[in-house]
């Protein structure tokens, strides 16, 4: 008796896939699911935004620093950030802010005296 083997064998087919499905129906349902726009995440609350920033007292006012760190005024008037700010210890950050505050002020005054506006 020669019988033609069934592929895949019945014992390999899971129970939930026992019914044959039409590939076109699957494609259409996937297309319908993909055409729905995904919702945007909820905006951050004011409290959460406030807790993610650091306040540093500079002179008489407070300056908020985000996770990127303080801005650096370069000698040519451009602005940049400290790339390793996230890896700095709190003591290193405090010292860096103190030095940057003084240096940024001197550079800004020199640029303004030369008629250049920092950007």
N, CA, C and O atoms as a GROMACS GRO file, in nm:
protein
  476
    1UNK      N    1   0.081  -0.117   0.000
    1UNK     CA    2   0.000   0.000   0.000
    1UNK      C    3   0.086   0.125   0.000
    1UNK      O    4   0.164   0.149   0.092
    2UNK      N    5   0.070   0.199  -0.100
    2UNK     CA    6   0.150   0.319  -0.106
    2UNK      C    7   0.057   0.438  -0.083
    2UNK      O    8  -0.044   0.455  -0.150
    3UNK      N    9   0.095   0.515   0.010
    3UNK     CA   10   0.016   0.635   0.040
    3UNK      C   11   0.106   0.757   0.025
    3UNK      O   12   0.227   0.750   0.046
    4UNK      N   13   0.046   0.866  -0.012
    4UNK     CA   14   0.120   0.990  -0.030
    4UNK      C   15   0.128   1.057   0.107
    4UNK      O   16   0.026   1.082   0.171
    5UNK      N   17   0.249   1.088   0.151
    5UNK     CA   18   0.262   1.150   0.282
    5UNK      C   19   0.208   1.294   0.281
    5UNK      O   20   0.219   1.365   0.181
    6UNK      N   21   0.150   1.334   0.391
    6UNK     CA   22   0.096   1.470   0.406
    6UNK      C   23   0.207   1.558   0.464
    6UNK      O   24   0.277   1.517   0.557
    7UNK      N   25   0.221   1.680   0.409
    7UNK     CA   26   0.321   1.772   0.460
    7UNK      C   27   0.256   1.899   0.509
    7UNK      O   28   0.176   1.957   0.435
    8UNK      N   29   0.282   1.944   0.621
    8UNK     CA   30   0.353   1.880   0.730
    8UNK      C   31   0.266   1.770   0.792
    8UNK      O   32   0.144   1.770   0.778
    9UNK      N   33   0.330   1.680   0.860
    9UNK     CA   34   0.253   1.571   0.922
    9UNK      C   35   0.152   1.626   1.021
    9UNK      O   36   0.175   1.729   1.083
   10UNK      N   37   0.039   1.557   1.037
   10UNK     CA   38  -0.068   1.607   1.126
   10UNK      C   39  -0.022   1.630   1.269
   10UNK      O   40  -0.075   1.719   1.336
   11UNK      N   41   0.074   1.554   1.319
   11UNK     CA   42   0.117   1.573   1.458
   11UNK      C   43   0.204   1.698   1.476
   11UNK      O   44   0.230   1.737   1.590
   12UNK      N   45   0.251   1.761   1.366
   12UNK     CA   46   0.331   1.882   1.374
   12UNK      C   47   0.244   2.008   1.369
   12UNK      O   48   0.286   2.113   1.417
   13UNK      N   49   0.125   1.998   1.313
   13UNK     CA   50   0.036   2.113   1.299
   13UNK      C   51  -0.026   2.144   1.434
   13UNK      O   52  -0.089   2.056   1.494
   14UNK      N   53  -0.010   2.268   1.486
   14UNK     CA   54  -0.073   2.303   1.614
   14UNK      C   55  -0.225   2.304   1.600
   14UNK      O   56  -0.280   2.319   1.491
   15UNK      N   57  -0.292   2.289   1.714
   15UNK     CA   58  -0.438   2.283   1.716
   15UNK      C   59  -0.502   2.411   1.666
   15UNK      O   60  -0.603   2.405   1.596
   16UNK      N   61  -0.446   2.529   1.701
   16UNK     CA   62  -0.511   2.654   1.660
   16UNK      C   63  -0.494   2.680   1.510
   16UNK      O   64  -0.570   2.759   1.454
   17UNK      N   65  -0.397   2.617   1.445
   17UNK     CA   66  -0.380   2.632   1.301
   17UNK      C   67  -0.439   2.516   1.223
   17UNK      O   68  -0.412   2.501   1.104
   18UNK      N   69  -0.519   2.436   1.288
   18UNK     CA   70  -0.574   2.318   1.223
   18UNK      C   71  -0.662   2.358   1.105
   18UNK      O   72  -0.667   2.288   1.004
   19UNK      N   73  -0.732   2.469   1.118
   19UNK     CA   74  -0.815   2.517   1.008
   19UNK      C   75  -0.726   2.590   0.909
   19UNK      O   76  -0.642   2.671   0.949
   20UNK      N   77  -0.744   2.563   0.784
   20UNK     CA   78  -0.666   2.630   0.680
   20UNK      C   79  -0.717   2.773   0.667
   20UNK      O   80  -0.837   2.797   0.661
   21UNK      N   81  -0.623   2.867   0.661
   21UNK     CA   82  -0.662   3.007   0.644
   21UNK      C   83  -0.618   3.052   0.507
   21UNK      O   84  -0.521   3.003   0.449
   22UNK      N   85  -0.691   3.146   0.457
   22UNK     CA   86  -0.662   3.202   0.326
   22UNK      C   87  -0.555   3.310   0.341
   22UNK      O   88  -0.573   3.403   0.418
   23UNK      N   89  -0.442   3.298   0.269
   23UNK     CA   90  -0.335   3.399   0.282
   23UNK      C   91  -0.381   3.540   0.245
   23UNK      O   92  -0.331   3.637   0.302
   24UNK      N   93  -0.475   3.554   0.151
   24UNK     CA   94  -0.523   3.687   0.115
   24UNK      C   95  -0.598   3.750   0.231
   24UNK      O   96  -0.584   3.870   0.256
   25UNK      N   97  -0.678   3.670   0.304
   25UNK     CA   98  -0.750   3.724   0.418
   25UNK      C   99  -0.653   3.772   0.524
   25UNK      O  100  -0.675   3.877   0.585
   26UNK      N  101  -0.545   3.697   0.548
   26UNK     CA  102  -0.446   3.738   0.646
   26UNK      C  103  -0.379   3.868   0.603
   26UNK      O  104  -0.357   3.957   0.685
   27UNK      N  105  -0.347   3.879   0.475
   27UNK     CA  106  -0.282   3.999   0.423
   27UNK      C  107  -0.372   4.120   0.438
   27UNK      O  108  -0.327   4.228   0.476
   28UNK      N  109  -0.502   4.104   0.407
   28UNK     CA  110  -0.597   4.214   0.418
   28UNK      C  111  -0.613   4.258   0.563
   28UNK      O  112  -0.618   4.378   0.591
   29UNK      N  113  -0.620   4.162   0.656
   29UNK     CA  114  -0.637   4.200   0.796
   29UNK      C  115  -0.512   4.270   0.848
   29UNK      O  116  -0.523   4.361   0.931
   30UNK      N  117  -0.394   4.229   0.803
   30UNK     CA  118  -0.270   4.295   0.843
   30UNK      C  119  -0.267   4.436   0.789
   30UNK      O  120  -0.225   4.528   0.859
   31UNK      N  121  -0.309   4.455   0.666
   31UNK     CA  122  -0.311   4.587   0.605
   31UNK      C  123  -0.407   4.679   0.679
   31UNK      O  124  -0.376   4.796   0.701
   32UNK      N  125  -0.522   4.629   0.718
   32UNK     CA  126  -0.619   4.709   0.791
   32UNK      C  127  -0.562   4.748   0.927
   32UNK      O  128  -0.580   4.861   0.972
   33UNK      N  129  -0.493   4.653   0.994
   33UNK     CA  130  -0.436   4.683   1.123
   33UNK      C  131  -0.324   4.787   1.110
   33UNK      O  132  -0.311   4.875   1.195
   34UNK      N  133  -0.243   4.777   1.006
   34UNK     CA  134  -0.132   4.869   0.989
   34UNK      C  135  -0.176   5.008   0.943
   34UNK      O  136  -0.100   5.104   0.958
   35UNK      N  137  -0.296   5.021   0.889
   35UNK     CA  138  -0.340   5.151   0.841
   35UNK      C  139  -0.391   5.240   0.954
   35UNK      O  140  -0.409   5.360   0.933
   36UNK      N  141  -0.415   5.185   1.072
   36UNK     CA  142  -0.461   5.266   1.184
   36UNK      C  143  -0.342   5.343   1.241
   36UNK      O  144  -0.237   5.285   1.265
   37UNK      N  145  -0.359   5.473   1.264
   37UNK     CA  146  -0.247   5.550   1.320
   37UNK      C  147  -0.224   5.512   1.467
   37UNK      O  148  -0.318   5.484   1.542
   38UNK      N  149  -0.099   5.511   1.504
   38UNK     CA  150  -0.065   5.480   1.642
   38UNK      C  151  -0.080   5.605   1.727
   38UNK      O  152  -0.049   5.715   1.680
   39UNK      N  153  -0.126   5.592   1.851
   39UNK     CA  154  -0.141   5.710   1.936
   39UNK      C  155  -0.006   5.760   1.985
   39UNK      O  156   0.089   5.684   1.998
   40UNK      N  157   0.000   5.891   2.011
   40UNK     CA  158   0.121   5.951   2.066
   40UNK      C  159   0.124   5.929   2.217
   40UNK      O  160   0.019   5.915   2.279
   41UNK      N  161   0.243   5.926   2.276
   41UNK     CA  162   0.249   5.913   2.421
   41UNK      C  163   0.196   6.039   2.488
   41UNK      O  164   0.198   6.147   2.429
   42UNK      N  165   0.149   6.024   2.609
   42UNK     CA  166   0.094   6.138   2.683
   42UNK      C  167   0.206   6.238   2.711
   42UNK      O  168   0.320   6.197   2.733
   43UNK      N  169   0.176   6.367   2.711
   43UNK     CA  170   0.280   6.465   2.741
   43UNK      C  171   0.325   6.452   2.886
   43UNK      O  172   0.250   6.406   2.972
   44UNK      N  173   0.448   6.491   2.911
   44UNK     CA  174   0.505   6.481   3.044
   44UNK      C  175   0.441   6.585   3.134
   44UNK      O  176   0.420   6.700   3.093
   45UNK      N  177   0.409   6.546   3.256
   45UNK     CA  178   0.347   6.639   3.349
   45UNK      C  179   0.450   6.743   3.393
   45UNK      O  180   0.570   6.722   3.379
   46UNK      N  181   0.403   6.854   3.447
   46UNK     CA  182   0.492   6.961   3.490
   46UNK      C  183   0.582   6.912   3.604
   46UNK      O  184   0.699   6.950   3.611
   47UNK      N  185   0.527   6.829   3.692
   47UNK     CA  186   0.606   6.778   3.804
   47UNK      C  187   0.719   6.688   3.755
   47UNK      O  188   0.831   6.695   3.805
   48UNK      N  189   0.689   6.602   3.655
   48UNK     CA  190   0.791   6.512   3.601
   48UNK      C  191   0.899   6.591   3.528
   48UNK      O  192   1.017   6.559   3.538
   49UNK      N  193   0.858   6.693   3.454
   49UNK     CA  194   0.955   6.776   3.382
   49UNK      C  195   1.043   6.852   3.481
   49UNK      O  196   1.163   6.868   3.458
   50UNK      N  197   0.983   6.898   3.590
   50UNK     CA  198   1.057   6.972   3.692
   50UNK      C  199   1.158   6.881   3.763
   50UNK      O  200   1.268   6.924   3.796
   51UNK      N  201   1.120   6.755   3.786
   51UNK     CA  202   1.209   6.663   3.857
   51UNK      C  203   1.324   6.616   3.769
   51UNK      O  204   1.425   6.569   3.822
   52UNK      N  205   1.312   6.627   3.636
   52UNK     CA  206   1.418   6.580   3.548
   52UNK      C  207   1.524   6.688   3.522
   52UNK      O  208   1.621   6.662   3.450
   53UNK      N  209   1.507   6.808   3.578
   53UNK     CA  210   1.605   6.914   3.560
   53UNK      C  211   1.677   6.940   3.692
   53UNK      O  212   1.628   6.905   3.799
   54UNK      N  213   1.793   7.001   3.683
   54UNK     CA  214   1.873   7.033   3.799
   54UNK      C  215   1.880   7.184   3.811
   54UNK      O  216   1.904   7.253   3.712
   55UNK      N  217   1.859   7.236   3.931
   55UNK     CA  218   1.870   7.380   3.954
   55UNK      C  219   2.005   7.408   4.017
   55UNK      O  220   2.046   7.342   4.113
   56UNK      N  221   2.075   7.506   3.962
   56UNK     CA  222   2.205   7.547   4.012
   56UNK      C  223   2.199   7.697   4.037
   56UNK      O  224   2.158   7.774   3.950
   57UNK      N  225   2.240   7.739   4.155
   57UNK     CA  226   2.241   7.881   4.189
   57UNK      C  227   2.364   7.946   4.126
   57UNK      O  228   2.477   7.908   4.154
   58UNK      N  229   2.340   8.044   4.040
   58UNK     CA  230   2.448   8.118   3.976
   58UNK      C  231   2.424   8.265   4.004
   58UNK      O  232   2.332   8.326   3.949
   59UNK      N  233   2.507   8.320   4.089
   59UNK     CA  234   2.488   8.461   4.125
   59UNK      C  235   2.358   8.478   4.199
   59UNK      O  236   2.338   8.416   4.304
   60UNK      N  237   2.269   8.562   4.148
   60UNK     CA  238   2.143   8.588   4.216
   60UNK      C  239   2.027   8.509   4.158
   60UNK      O  240   1.920   8.504   4.219
   61UNK      N  241   2.044   8.446   4.041
   61UNK     CA  242   1.934   8.373   3.978
   61UNK      C  243   1.962   8.224   3.972
   61UNK      O  244   2.076   8.181   3.992
   62UNK      N  245   1.860   8.148   3.945
   62UNK     CA  246   1.874   8.003   3.932
   62UNK      C  247   1.873   7.966   3.784
   62UNK      O  248   1.796   8.022   3.706
   63UNK      N  249   1.958   7.872   3.746
   63UNK     CA  250   1.967   7.825   3.609
   63UNK      C  251   1.930   7.678   3.609
   63UNK      O  252   1.980   7.602   3.691
   64UNK      N  253   1.842   7.637   3.517
   64UNK     CA  254   1.803   7.496   3.507
   64UNK      C  255   1.889   7.427   3.402
   64UNK      O  256   1.905   7.476   3.290
   65UNK      N  257   1.942   7.313   3.440
   65UNK     CA  258   2.022   7.235   3.346
   65UNK      C  259   1.948   7.105   3.318
   65UNK      O  260   1.901   7.038   3.410
   66UNK      N  261   1.937   7.070   3.192
   66UNK     CA  262   1.873   6.943   3.160
   66UNK      C  263   1.977   6.833   3.157
   66UNK      O  264   2.092   6.856   3.193
   67UNK      N  265   1.938   6.715   3.116
   67UNK     CA  266   2.028   6.599   3.117
   67UNK      C  267   2.145   6.613   3.019
   67UNK      O  268   2.239   6.534   3.025
   68UNK      N  269   2.141   6.712   2.930
   68UNK     CA  270   2.250   6.732   2.834
   68UNK      C  271   2.364   6.813   2.893
   68UNK      O  272   2.475   6.812   2.838
   69UNK      N  273   2.340   6.880   3.002
   69UNK     CA  274   2.445   6.960   3.063
   69UNK      C  275   2.439   7.104   3.019
   69UNK      O  276   2.353   7.142   2.940
   70UNK      N  277   2.531   7.186   3.072
   70UNK     CA  278   2.528   7.329   3.042
   70UNK      C  279   2.581   7.359   2.901
   70UNK      O  280   2.651   7.278   2.840
   71UNK      N  281   2.544   7.476   2.853
   71UNK     CA  282   2.596   7.523   2.724
   71UNK      C  283   2.735   7.583   2.744
   71UNK      O  284   2.763   7.646   2.846
   72UNK      N  285   2.819   7.563   2.645
   72UNK     CA  286   2.954   7.619   2.645
   72UNK      C  287   2.960   7.723   2.534
   72UNK      O  288   2.925   7.693   2.420
   73UNK      N  289   3.003   7.845   2.567
   73UNK     CA  290   3.023   7.949   2.466
   73UNK      C  291   3.166   7.932   2.416
   73UNK      O  292   3.262   7.949   2.491
   74UNK      N  293   3.179   7.900   2.288
   74UNK     CA  294   3.311   7.883   2.228
   74UNK      C  295   3.369   8.019   2.192
   74UNK      O  296   3.295   8.118   2.184
   75UNK      N  297   3.500   8.027   2.171
   75UNK     CA  298   3.566   8.154   2.145
   75UNK      C  299   3.522   8.218   2.013
   75UNK      O  300   3.538   8.338   1.995
   76UNK      N  301   3.468   8.139   1.919
   76UNK     CA  302   3.420   8.194   1.792
   76UNK      C  303   3.272   8.234   1.797
   76UNK      O  304   3.216   8.277   1.696
   77UNK      N  305   3.208   8.221   1.913
   77UNK     CA  306   3.069   8.262   1.930
   77UNK      C  307   2.968   8.150   1.914
   77UNK      O  308   2.849   8.171   1.935
   78UNK      N  309   3.012   8.031   1.876
   78UNK     CA  310   2.920   7.917   1.865
   78UNK      C  311   2.895   7.857   2.003
   78UNK      O  312   2.970   7.882   2.098
   79UNK      N  313   2.790   7.778   2.012
   79UNK     CA  314   2.755   7.711   2.138
   79UNK      C  315   2.774   7.561   2.122
   79UNK      O  316   2.756   7.506   2.013
   80UNK      N  317   2.810   7.495   2.231
   80UNK     CA  318   2.823   7.350   2.230
   80UNK      C  319   2.786   7.296   2.367
   80UNK      O  320   2.757   7.372   2.459
   81UNK      N  321   2.790   7.166   2.380
   81UNK     CA  322   2.761   7.099   2.508
   81UNK      C  323   2.880   7.014   2.548
   81UNK      O  324   2.965   6.982   2.465
   82UNK      N  325   2.886   6.977   2.674
   82UNK     CA  326   2.989   6.887   2.724
   82UNK      C  327   2.942   6.745   2.694
   82UNK      O  328   2.838   6.703   2.744
   83UNK      N  329   3.019   6.671   2.615
   83UNK     CA  330   2.976   6.541   2.568
   83UNK      C  331   2.973   6.435   2.677
   83UNK      O  332   2.890   6.344   2.671
   84UNK      N  333   3.060   6.443   2.776
   84UNK     CA  334   3.063   6.340   2.880
   84UNK      C  335   2.990   6.382   3.007
   84UNK      O  336   3.023   6.334   3.116
   85UNK      N  337   2.894   6.470   2.996
   85UNK     CA  338   2.820   6.521   3.112
   85UNK      C  339   2.752   6.409   3.190
   85UNK      O  340   2.752   6.411   3.313
   86UNK      N  341   2.696   6.312   3.122
   86UNK     CA  342   2.624   6.204   3.190
   86UNK      C  343   2.718   6.116   3.272
   86UNK      O  344   2.675   6.056   3.370
   87UNK      N  345   2.846   6.108   3.234
   87UNK     CA  346   2.941   6.023   3.305
   87UNK      C  347   3.011   6.095   3.420
   87UNK      O  348   3.084   6.032   3.496
   88UNK      N  349   2.990   6.226   3.433
   88UNK     CA  350   3.058   6.303   3.538
   88UNK      C  351   2.996   6.277   3.675
   88UNK      O  352   2.876   6.252   3.686
   89UNK      N  353   3.078   6.284   3.776
   89UNK     CA  354   3.030   6.272   3.914
   89UNK      C  355   2.971   6.406   3.955
   89UNK      O  356   2.998   6.508   3.890
   90UNK      N  357   2.890   6.410   4.061
   90UNK     CA  358   2.834   6.538   4.105
   90UNK      C  359   2.941   6.643   4.138
   90UNK      O  360   2.921   6.761   4.110
   91UNK      N  361   3.053   6.602   4.196
   91UNK     CA  362   3.160   6.696   4.227
   91UNK      C  363   3.221   6.753   4.099
   91UNK      O  364   3.247   6.873   4.091
   92UNK      N  365   3.243   6.668   3.999
   92UNK     CA  366   3.297   6.714   3.871
   92UNK      C  367   3.200   6.810   3.803
   92UNK      O  368   3.241   6.910   3.745
   93UNK      N  369   3.070   6.779   3.811
   93UNK     CA  370   2.970   6.867   3.751
   93UNK      C  371   2.970   7.004   3.817
   93UNK      O  372   2.964   7.107   3.750
   94UNK      N  373   2.977   7.004   3.949
   94UNK     CA  374   2.976   7.130   4.023
   94UNK      C  375   3.096   7.217   3.985
   94UNK      O  376   3.081   7.336   3.962
   95UNK      N  377   3.214   7.156   3.979
   95UNK     CA  378   3.336   7.230   3.942
   95UNK      C  379   3.329   7.278   3.798
   95UNK      O  380   3.369   7.391   3.767
   96UNK      N  381   3.278   7.194   3.709
   96UNK     CA  382   3.266   7.231   3.568
   96UNK      C  383   3.173   7.350   3.551
   96UNK      O  384   3.202   7.442   3.474
   97UNK      N  385   3.061   7.349   3.622
   97UNK     CA  386   2.964   7.459   3.613
   97UNK      C  387   3.027   7.589   3.662
   97UNK      O  388   3.006   7.695   3.603
   98UNK      N  389   3.104   7.580   3.771
   98UNK     CA  390   3.167   7.700   3.826
   98UNK      C  391   3.266   7.758   3.725
   98UNK      O  392   3.267   7.879   3.701
   99UNK      N  393   3.348   7.674   3.666
   99UNK     CA  394   3.448   7.719   3.568
   99UNK      C  395   3.379   7.770   3.441
   99UNK      O  396   3.416   7.876   3.388
  100UNK      N  397   3.279   7.696   3.392
  100UNK     CA  398   3.209   7.736   3.270
  100UNK      C  399   3.136   7.868   3.287
  100UNK      O  400   3.134   7.950   3.195
  101UNK      N  401   3.077   7.890   3.403
  101UNK     CA  402   3.005   8.015   3.427
  101UNK      C  403   3.096   8.135   3.409
  101UNK      O  404   3.061   8.232   3.342
  102UNK      N  405   3.215   8.127   3.471
  102UNK     CA  406   3.310   8.238   3.461
  102UNK      C  407   3.363   8.252   3.318
  102UNK      O  408   3.368   8.362   3.264
  103UNK      N  409   3.402   8.139   3.256
  103UNK     CA  410   3.458   8.143   3.121
  103UNK      C  411   3.355   8.189   3.019
  103UNK      O  412   3.387   8.269   2.930
  104UNK      N  413   3.231   8.140   3.030
  104UNK     CA  414   3.125   8.182   2.937
  104UNK      C  415   3.099   8.332   2.947
  104UNK      O  416   3.078   8.399   2.846
  105UNK      N  417   3.101   8.384   3.071
  105UNK     CA  418   3.078   8.527   3.089
  105UNK      C  419   3.190   8.609   3.025
  105UNK      O  420   3.163   8.708   2.957
  106UNK      N  421   3.316   8.567   3.046
  106UNK     CA  422   3.429   8.639   2.986
  106UNK      C  423   3.424   8.632   2.833
  106UNK      O  424   3.447   8.732   2.765
  107UNK      N  425   3.393   8.516   2.780
  107UNK     CA  426   3.386   8.501   2.634
  107UNK      C  427   3.272   8.582   2.575
  107UNK      O  428   3.286   8.643   2.469
  108UNK      N  429   3.157   8.582   2.643
  108UNK     CA  430   3.042   8.659   2.594
  108UNK      C  431   3.073   8.808   2.592
  108UNK      O  432   3.040   8.877   2.495
  109UNK      N  433   3.138   8.858   2.698
  109UNK     CA  434   3.174   9.000   2.703
  109UNK      C  435   3.274   9.034   2.592
  109UNK      O  436   3.263   9.139   2.528
  110UNK      N  437   3.371   8.946   2.569
  110UNK     CA  438   3.471   8.970   2.464
  110UNK      C  439   3.406   8.968   2.326
  110UNK      O  440   3.441   9.048   2.239
  111UNK      N  441   3.312   8.877   2.305
  111UNK     CA  442   3.244   8.869   2.175
  111UNK      C  443   3.156   8.993   2.152
  111UNK      O  444   3.151   9.047   2.042
  112UNK      N  445   3.087   9.037   2.257
  112UNK     CA  446   3.003   9.156   2.244
  112UNK      C  447   3.087   9.281   2.218
  112UNK      O  448   3.046   9.370   2.144
  113UNK      N  449   3.206   9.287   2.280
  113UNK     CA  450   3.295   9.400   2.257
  113UNK      C  451   3.345   9.401   2.112
  113UNK      O  452   3.370   9.507   2.055
  114UNK      N  453   3.360   9.281   2.054
  114UNK     CA  454   3.402   9.268   1.914
  114UNK      C  455   3.286   9.284   1.818
  114UNK      O  456   3.306   9.286   1.696
  115UNK      N  457   3.165   9.296   1.871
  115UNK     CA  458   3.046   9.313   1.786
  115UNK      C  459   2.988   9.183   1.735
  115UNK      O  460   2.911   9.183   1.639
  116UNK      N  461   3.024   9.072   1.797
  116UNK     CA  462   2.974   8.940   1.757
  116UNK      C  463   2.869   8.894   1.858
  116UNK      O  464   2.892   8.900   1.978
  117UNK      N  465   2.756   8.849   1.809
  117UNK     CA  466   2.652   8.796   1.897
  117UNK      C  467   2.665   8.645   1.905
  117UNK      O  468   2.661   8.578   1.802
  118UNK      N  469   2.681   8.588   2.027
  118UNK     CA  470   2.690   8.442   2.038
  118UNK      C  471   2.564   8.375   1.986
  118UNK      O  472   2.453   8.421   2.014
  119UNK      N  473   2.581   8.266   1.912
  119UNK     CA  474   2.464   8.194   1.859
  119UNK      C  475   2.474   8.047   1.889
  119UNK      O  476   2.386   7.970   1.853
   0.00000   0.00000   0.00000
